[in-house]
Amino acid sequence: MSRQAFPGTTFIQRMSIFVLMTGLLAGCAARPMEGVPPSPNARLYAYLVAHGMARGALMGGRITAQNVPKLISLDHDAQKAVLNAMRLQTSSENRKADAAIAALLTSFSS
């Protein structure tokens, strides 16, 4: 005996799936994602990458001898700012650390 479907059964099944999926998506949209908080060590990682890039620029000869003291000073300032930001965890210290890392990066990237 063959199995016969009622007329319109596939339409009803498809509409049921459509309504179910729409409901699930609407539920996801109603509660926005809160995201993952940044790591407290993120600025340290950024500093270490910038430090490595400065080292590579120095070893590659892209930094002249007269610019080395400035690079060392900027690197030291960035290191201190990052350590302060990690210790204090304030938005003011975080901005100072970001600015110090940016100054270090721009010193050898131009």
C-alpha positions as CSV (number, residue, x, y, z in Angstrom):
1,M,0.0,0.0,0.0
2,S,1.4,3.4,-0.9
3,R,1.4,6.2,1.5
4,Q,-0.6,9.2,0.2
5,A,-0.2,12.7,1.7
6,F,-3.1,15.0,2.1
7,P,-3.2,17.8,-0.3
8,G,-1.3,20.8,1.1
9,T,0.6,18.8,3.7
10,T,4.1,19.8,2.4
11,F,2.9,23.4,2.4
12,I,1.8,23.2,6.0
13,Q,5.1,21.5,7.0
14,R,7.1,24.2,5.3
15,M,5.1,27.0,6.9
16,S,5.5,25.4,10.3
17,I,9.3,25.3,9.9
18,F,9.2,28.9,8.6
19,V,7.2,30.1,11.6
20,L,9.5,28.2,14.0
21,M,12.6,29.6,12.5
22,T,11.2,33.2,12.5
23,G,10.3,32.8,16.1
24,L,13.8,31.7,17.0
25,L,15.4,34.5,15.1
26,A,13.1,37.0,16.7
27,G,14.0,35.8,20.1
28,C,17.7,36.2,19.3
29,A,17.1,39.7,18.0
30,A,15.1,40.7,21.1
31,R,18.1,40.1,23.4
32,P,21.2,41.6,21.9
33,M,24.5,39.9,22.4
34,E,26.6,41.4,25.2
35,G,29.9,40.3,23.8
36,V,33.1,39.2,25.4
37,P,34.8,41.6,27.7
38,P,38.4,42.5,26.6
39,S,41.2,40.8,28.4
40,P,42.9,43.0,31.0
41,N,46.2,42.0,29.3
42,A,45.2,43.2,25.9
43,R,47.3,46.3,26.1
44,L,50.3,44.3,27.3
45,Y,49.9,42.1,24.2
46,A,49.7,45.2,22.0
47,Y,52.8,46.7,23.6
48,L,54.7,43.4,23.1
49,V,53.8,43.4,19.4
50,A,54.7,47.0,19.0
51,H,58.0,46.4,20.8
52,G,58.8,43.5,18.5
53,M,57.9,45.6,15.5
54,A,60.3,48.4,16.7
55,R,63.0,45.8,17.2
56,G,62.5,44.5,13.7
57,A,62.6,48.0,12.3
58,L,65.8,48.7,14.2
59,M,67.4,45.4,13.0
60,G,66.2,46.0,9.5
61,G,67.9,49.3,9.3
62,R,64.8,51.4,8.9
63,I,65.7,53.4,11.9
64,T,68.7,55.7,11.8
65,A,71.2,56.0,14.6
66,Q,70.1,59.5,15.5
67,N,66.5,58.2,16.0
68,V,67.4,55.4,18.3
69,P,67.3,57.4,21.6
70,K,63.8,58.7,20.7
71,L,62.7,55.1,19.9
72,I,64.1,53.9,23.2
73,S,62.4,56.7,25.1
74,L,59.0,56.0,23.4
75,D,59.4,52.3,24.1
76,H,60.1,53.0,27.8
77,D,57.2,55.4,28.0
78,A,54.8,52.8,26.5
79,Q,56.1,50.1,28.8
80,K,55.4,52.3,31.9
81,A,52.0,53.4,30.6
82,V,50.9,49.8,29.9
83,L,52.1,48.6,33.4
84,N,50.2,51.5,35.0
85,A,47.1,50.6,33.0
86,M,47.3,47.0,34.0
87,R,47.8,47.9,37.7
88,L,45.1,50.6,38.0
89,Q,42.6,49.5,35.4
90,T,41.1,53.0,34.9
91,S,39.9,54.5,31.7
92,S,42.4,57.4,32.0
93,E,45.3,55.0,32.4
94,N,44.0,52.9,29.5
95,R,43.9,56.0,27.2
96,K,47.4,56.9,28.2
97,A,48.6,53.4,27.4
98,D,46.8,53.4,24.1
99,A,48.4,56.8,23.2
100,A,51.9,55.7,24.2
101,I,51.6,52.5,22.1
102,A,50.3,54.6,19.2
103,A,53.3,57.0,19.5
104,L,55.7,54.1,19.6
105,L,54.1,52.6,16.4
106,T,54.1,55.9,14.5
107,S,57.7,56.6,15.4
108,F,59.0,53.9,13.1
109,S,56.2,53.2,10.7
110,S,56.5,56.4,8.7
